[in-house]
Amino acid sequence: LDGQLPPGISLSGNGSLSGSPTTPGSFSFSVQAADSLGNRAVRGASLRVLAALTVTTASLPNGTVGADYSAGVSASGGLAPLGAWTISGGSLPAGLSLAADGSISGKPTAAGSSSFTVRITDAAGNAATRGLSITIVLPPVPPVNLIGLPQTLPPGTQSNITIRLAQP
């Protein structure tokens, strides 16, 4: 053997490569074989080790009922091109959808928390998944305006005071 095999890979006496590569990259090497008559042959080879396909998004932002939502999921590694993103378990909040490119968008229609699993595949058929969640909250309640309420109330009993509250 001349050159470098990927770390974690070894060459056996019968000429087979085996093991689990631990470092991504391109590795070039040559091997020499001899027969019982002393004839020798040298052959060059290269081996490309890809980084494992992984979903890199760790969390997603909260959303608000009735407000536009926009976020996305992403991945790294694997053999390009990557396939379409899908939901492989659970579901997105009502009103949101996942596009093939990993973008999540829409207008949430109900408050609550939704847990789901996203899935992506690479050109070699390897898949990566990750469990995520999105919490949808209600919009803030507008303040109540007390229109026409005097600074101090006149003295009296409960039966003769009338207070009118107006809302915007």
C-alpha positions in Angstrom: 0.0 0.0 0.0 1.3 3.4 -1.0 -0.7 6.6 0.0 -3.3 7.0 2.6 -6.5 5.1 3.3 -9.3 7.0 5.1 -9.0 6.8 8.9 -11.0 3.8 10.1 -10.5 1.8 6.8 -7.9 -1.0 6.5 -6.6 -3.2 3.7 -6.6 -6.9 4.4 -4.1 -9.5 3.0 -6.7 -10.7 0.5 -7.0 -7.1 -0.9 -10.3 -6.1 0.6 -11.0 -2.8 2.2 -13.1 -2.8 5.4 -14.0 -0.7 8.3 -16.0 2.5 9.1 -14.4 5.7 7.9 -14.2 8.4 10.6 -13.0 11.4 8.6 -14.6 12.9 5.4 -12.4 13.7 2.5 -10.7 12.3 -0.7 -8.0 9.7 -0.2 -5.7 8.4 -2.9 -3.6 5.3 -2.6 -2.1 2.5 -4.7 -2.0 -1.2 -4.0 0.5 -3.8 -5.2 -0.4 -7.4 -5.9 1.9 -10.3 -6.7 1.2 -13.8 -7.9 3.0 -17.0 -7.1 5.4 -16.5 -10.0 6.6 -13.2 -8.7 4.7 -11.1 -11.2 3.6 -7.8 -9.7 0.9 -5.3 -10.6 0.3 -1.8 -9.1 -3.1 -0.2 -9.2 -4.0 3.4 -8.2 -7.3 4.1 -6.5 -9.1 6.8 -4.7 -11.9 6.8 -2.2 -14.1 9.7 -1.3 -15.7 9.7 2.2 -18.7 12.0 2.6 -19.7 13.7 5.8 -22.8 12.1 7.3 -26.1 13.7 6.2 -27.5 15.6 9.2 -30.4 18.0 9.9 -28.7 21.1 11.3 -31.7 23.0 12.5 -32.0 22.6 16.3 -35.1 24.7 17.0 -37.8 26.8 15.3 -39.2 30.2 16.4 -42.7 30.6 18.0 -45.5 31.9 15.9 -48.7 33.9 16.5 -52.3 33.0 15.6 -53.2 34.9 12.4 -49.7 36.4 11.8 -47.5 35.4 8.8 -45.0 32.7 9.8 -41.7 32.0 8.0 -38.8 29.8 9.1 -36.8 26.9 7.6 -34.9 23.7 8.2 -31.5 22.9 6.8 -29.1 20.0 6.4 -25.4 19.4 5.8 -23.3 16.5 4.5 -24.5 13.6 2.3 -24.2 13.3 -1.4 -25.7 16.2 -3.5 -28.3 16.8 -4.6 -30.5 16.5 -1.6 -34.1 15.4 -2.0 -37.3 17.1 -0.9 -38.0 17.8 2.8 -40.9 15.9 4.2 -42.7 15.4 7.6 -42.2 11.8 8.7 -44.0 12.0 12.0 -46.4 14.3 13.8 -47.7 17.4 12.2 -47.1 21.1 11.7 -49.4 23.6 13.4 -52.7 24.2 11.6 -52.2 26.7 8.8 -48.5 26.0 8.3 -46.8 23.9 5.5 -43.4 22.6 4.7 -42.1 23.2 1.2 -39.7 20.8 -0.6 -36.8 23.3 -0.1 -37.3 23.2 3.7 -39.2 26.5 4.2 -42.1 26.5 6.6 -44.7 29.2 6.1 -48.3 30.1 6.4 -50.7 31.7 8.9 -51.2 29.7 12.1 -54.9 29.2 12.9 -54.8 27.9 16.5 -52.7 28.3 19.6 -50.8 25.4 21.0 -47.6 23.4 20.5 -47.0 20.9 17.7 -44.2 18.3 17.6 -43.1 16.8 14.3 -40.2 15.0 12.6 -38.6 16.4 9.4 -36.8 14.1 7.0 -34.3 14.7 4.1 -32.6 12.2 1.8 -29.4 12.6 -0.3 -28.6 11.3 -3.8 -27.3 8.0 -2.4 -30.5 7.3 -0.6 -29.2 8.1 2.9 -31.8 9.8 5.2 -31.6 12.1 8.2 -34.4 13.1 10.5 -34.8 15.4 13.5 -37.7 16.0 15.9 -38.7 19.7 16.2 -41.6 21.7 17.6 -43.3 25.0 17.0 -45.4 26.8 19.7 -48.2 29.1 18.4 -49.4 31.8 20.8 -52.5 34.0 20.8 -52.0 37.6 19.7 -51.7 40.2 22.6 -54.9 41.6 23.9 -55.3 45.3 23.2 -55.5 47.6 26.3 -58.9 48.7 27.5 -59.5 52.5 27.2 -61.6 54.0 29.9 -63.1 56.9 28.1 -65.0 59.5 30.0 -64.2 58.1 33.4 -63.5 61.0 35.9 -60.3 61.2 37.8 -62.3 60.8 41.1 -65.7 59.3 41.6 -68.4 61.2 43.3 -69.4 60.1 46.8 -72.4 57.9 46.9 -73.7 54.4 47.4 -73.3 51.5 45.0 -76.8 51.9 43.8 -76.5 55.5 42.4 -73.1 55.3 40.6 -73.0 54.4 36.9 -69.7 53.8 35.2 -69.6 53.2 31.5 -66.6 51.6 29.9 -66.0 52.1 26.2 -63.7 49.8 24.2 -62.0 50.9 20.9 
